[in-house]
């Protein structure tokens, strides 16, 4: 059963907006593109694992969680977590192509691409071991002494996978179901009511990741951000405002509400709050009454009056 369903990392939309609004010559653009590709690859791998687990059949109830973040000894984020009456399983998902070697002392993940290029990354093993320890300790302090297991899953890797020791379970996608079915059954440590309690506890204590505004996260100056309304059809930034619509001078696309997406971009990229002058500057318009009317039609929270008014997303707004 689904405890926390798969969902695309909303952070990707913000990164896409930031990349679009930086000059192609900006030195940070390549870093951001690499970050985008890394997160997107992780999302794809985690979706494959979640899809597999949704079809899993076990002789006992269980819940699966995607991207569950909890405050334990530190803040931890589990790619995938399986909660059962007999054990908890943490899955660290790595969508990495090429041949992979996991080394100890120091812990490294060494990838060799088909063209022979060798790349070195942090090994997922120490993080997985730390997450197991923290969750086991946290639950033990609350009186729940349930086994906590872990595995690293490579859902797409078709090349060689090696590790210098066998202390951590390493799985390909096609091994995952069989591995879970063969986990030793002890207990149960949770009754039906108790597993429901812990499902709700995890969901109620989940910490939503909020990386915005991105200019602060990546130390980008406002002068580096290109202002203007984005054309959703061709990607041009700089649609022109006419009395009843926005017009793209490149592809001639017309839209009545193109400004809404751009205002949402502002909150992701620039600041948690926005004034009328800031709105005008970001949209690329001059008339303060015009920008006020555009803002007023959106479901934004207003603080202050007249020229001191600031606008922000409501607490349940898009993140």
ABEGO torsion letter per residue (X at the ends): XBABBBBBBAAAAAAAAAAAABBAABAAAAAAAAAAAAAAAAAAAAAAAAAAAAABBBABBBBBBBGBBBBBABBBBBABBBBBAABBBBBBBBBBBEBBBBBBOBBBBBBBBAAGBBBBBBBAAAAAAAAAAAAAAAAAAAGBBBBBBBBBBBAABABBBBBABAABBBBBAAAAAAAAAABBBBOBABBAAAAAAAAAAAAAABBBBBAOBAAAAAGBBAAABBBEBBBAAAGBBGBBBBAABBBBAAAGBBBAAAAAAAAAAAAAAABABBBAAAAAAAAGBABAAAAAAAAAABBBBBBEBEAABBBBBBAABBX
